[in-house]
Amino acid sequence: MDAVNDAANHTAESVPGPPSTATAPLEAGRRSPTGSRLYPRVTSFRSRRGALTPNQRQSWERMWPSIGREVGDEPLDAEAWFGRRAPLVIEIGCGTGTATAAMAQAEPHVDLIGIEVYQPGLAQLVQRIERDGIGNIRLLRGDAVDVLEHMIAPDSLTGVRVFFPDPWPKSRHHKRRLLQPATFALIADRLITGGVLHVATDHAGYAGHIAEVGAAQPRLIGLNEATGGAGGAPGADAPIGFERPVTKFEGKAHRAGSAITEFIWGKIK
């Protein structure tokens, strides 16, 4: 699980905020005026760092000011950022963006925001966006839960994608798993009625956890066999597509004999 994942948060990097300038203590979990947390909550990503290549750095400097932002507390105006009004999808843990880029190119009518903390992975995606002229991707660097809590309005997302989140397989680390009841509730709140949550994992233990937690969320209904719905994925009337390219990470999982479980839920009124 420590190999680079093309479309997940297995290789995420912790992004510390600037040093706090507050003179009074903060309550646990609250931010200082500079945006950093004094008592960070448990996050779902590993701490990992890496340097950009010179070409990545040059592409980053050209593209990031227009297509990328650091995660913050300000509500996101997606229409202004993309310059149009379109169905909005977020991908949590986009990694190096193999799936992100391919799915955005397959759905030019959809606006896609990729969220990742690992800068070298984002830099690879930035290079591809520049090289291929992909106009419907924007990127946020930071914690996806902060994005959902502070930057995304309720009833505004057509889709949420979470591909191969870190399974944190040891029991003592299960609290770090991204897909917990509170996260499911937050995603359900941010989806529009009829919006969809699409999750994929190669870890059997995490798959069981995801199925159980998802089934307990009253505002979501299963749309494929893994979520208790009809067999297969939703049809052509679904608001977004569900075809994913097989990334390097997923290819390794296939070769290792790991089953890939796909979950698709829809938001009900």
N, C-alpha and C positions, 0 to 999 in steps of 0.2 A: 504493500500500500504506500510505500514511500517513493515509488517511481513517479515521474512527472505525469500528471493527468491532464489530457488535452481539454477536458470540458468539465472540470470539477473543482472543488476546493480542497483536494488532498494536498496541494502544494502551496497553500496560502501563506502569506507573510503578514506578521503582525505589523500594523502601521501606527506607531505611537504618535500622539498629538504633541504639540509644543509644550514646553514646561509651563505649569500653571503659575499665573501671576496673582491668583487670589490670595488675600491676606487672611480670610476666615476659612475654617474647615468647611468642606461640602458634605452634604448627606451622601451616604453610600449610593453609588449608581448615578449620581447627578454629575453634570458637566461643569467645569470651570468656565469663566468667560472666554477662555481661549479655545474651548472645545474639547480639552482632554478630560479623561475620567480620573478622579482621584482613587476610587475603588472600582476598578473595571469588573464587570460581570464576567462570568465564565463564557468564553467564546468557543465557537465550533471549529476554529481553524488553528492549524499548527503555526508556530513562529518559524519562518524561514526567510532567508535573505539571498539576494543574488544581484550581480552587477549586470548592467546593460552593455551590449556590444556597442561599438561606435556607430554602426548603422542604425541600431535600435534607438540609440540616444538621439540621433539626428531626426529620425522619423517621429519620435516622441515630441521633440521640440517643435516640429512643424505642425503636428496634428493635435496634440493634447489640448492646447488652448481652446480649440473649437469643438472637439468631440469628447473630451474628458473632464472630470471634476473629482475633487476629493469629497468624500462623504461629509455632510455637515448637518446642521439642524434646520436649515431653511427649506420650506416646502419647494418641491420641484415643479417648475412650469414646463412640462414636456412639450406642449405645443409651441412655445417660444423657442425652445432648444432645437427642436427638429424643423421648425418653420412650417409646420402643417398640423392638421388634426387627423389622427389616425389611431387605429387600435394599438394599445400600448402593452408590451410584454416585457417582463424582467426575467433575466436568467441569473440565478444566484450561484456564484462560483463558476464563472465562465472560463477559468484557466487560461490556456493559450488560445482559446477561441475557435477551435476547429468546428465544433457544432454551431457556435454562435454565428460565425460568418456564413456557413452553408445554409442555415435556416433563414437567416436574414435575406440572403440572395434569392432563396426560394419563395419568399413572401415579401416582395417589395412594397406591398400596401400596408405592412405592419411596421411599427416603430419598436425597436428592440434596445433595451438597456441592459448591458452586461455589468455585473457587480463582481469584483474580485479584489483581494488584498495583495496579491503577489505581483509586484511590478514587472519582473521579467516576462511573466506570462501575458500580462496586459500589453507589454511592448511588442510581443509577437503578433498579437491581434491588431494593434495599431498599424504595424507594418502591412498586414494583409488588407486592412481597410483602405490604406493609402494606395497600395499596389493595384487592388481590384476596383477601386472607386466605389466602395460600398457606402451609400448615403444614408441608410436607415439604421445605423448602429450608433449609440452613444455609450460611454463607459463611466462607471463610478468606482473609485478606489477606496475601499474601506469595508466596514462591517455591514452585511446585508440587513441585519435586524435593525440597525440604526436607520438604514434607508427606509425600511417599512414603517418604522415608528414615527420618523420625523419628516421624511421627504415625500412620501407617497400618500395621496389623499384617499379616504375611504371611497369605495365603489368607483375606482378609476382604472383598474388593470383588467385587460382582456385575458391575460395569461401570466402564469408564473411557472418557470422551469427550474428544476433542481436536479441536475444530472450528476450522479455519483458523488454525493456528499461524503465527507470523511465518516466512516462507520464507527470510529473510536471503539474498537472491538473489546477492550478490557472493561470488565464490569465497573471498575472504579472511575472509568472515563465516560460512562454512558451519559452523565450529566452534560457533557460537552456536545452531544449530538445536536445538530441544528434542528431537526424535525421533531420537536416536542409539542405538547398540547398548546402552549402559549404561542408558538410560531404558527401552527396550523390556524389558530383563531385569528391571528394577525393577518395572515394571508387571506383567509376567508373574508375578513372585513374589507380588505383592499381590492378584492375582485369585484367586478360588476356582476349582476345577476346573469348567469349563463357563462361567466368566465370560467377558465379551467386551470387546474394545477396539474402539472405533468412532472412526475418524479421517476428517476431510474436509479437502481442500485445493483451492485454485483455481490453484495454481502448478505447472506441468508439471514443472519441474526438481525441485522438492521432492517431488512425487508419485513420481518415479522413485527418489529417495533413500529415501523411506518404504517403497516396495514392496520394495526390495532389503534394507533393514535388517530389516523385519518378516519377510521370508521366511527370514532367517538365524537367527531366534529359535526355538530348538528346542521351547519349551514352548507356542508358538502355532501354530494351524492356520488357514489361510484359509477363510473362510466365505462370501465373495462372489467375483464374477468378478475384481475388481481384485486380490484376494489369492490367486488361483489356485484358489479353490473353485468351487462351482456358481454359475451365473448368478443375479443378483438377491440380495436380502438374505435372511437366515434367516427362517423362517416364524413362525407363531404360538407355537411351542414355545420361542422364544428367551427368555432371562431378562429382557431389557429391550427396549423399542421402539427403532426406528431412524428413525422419521419426524421430520424436523426442519422447523421453520418457515423460510421464506426470509427472512433478515434483510436490512437495508438494505445491509450490506456484500456479501452474496452477490448481491443484486439488481444491484449495480454490476458485480460480476464477470460476471454473465450478460450485461448490456448491453454490456460490453467484449468479449464473445465468449470469455471464459475458460471452459474446461471444468472442471467440478467433479468431482473424483475422490473416491469414498467407499471406505474400507477397513474391513473387518470381520474381526477375528480372534477365535478362541475359544481358551481355555486347555485344554490336554490334560494328562493325568496325567504 
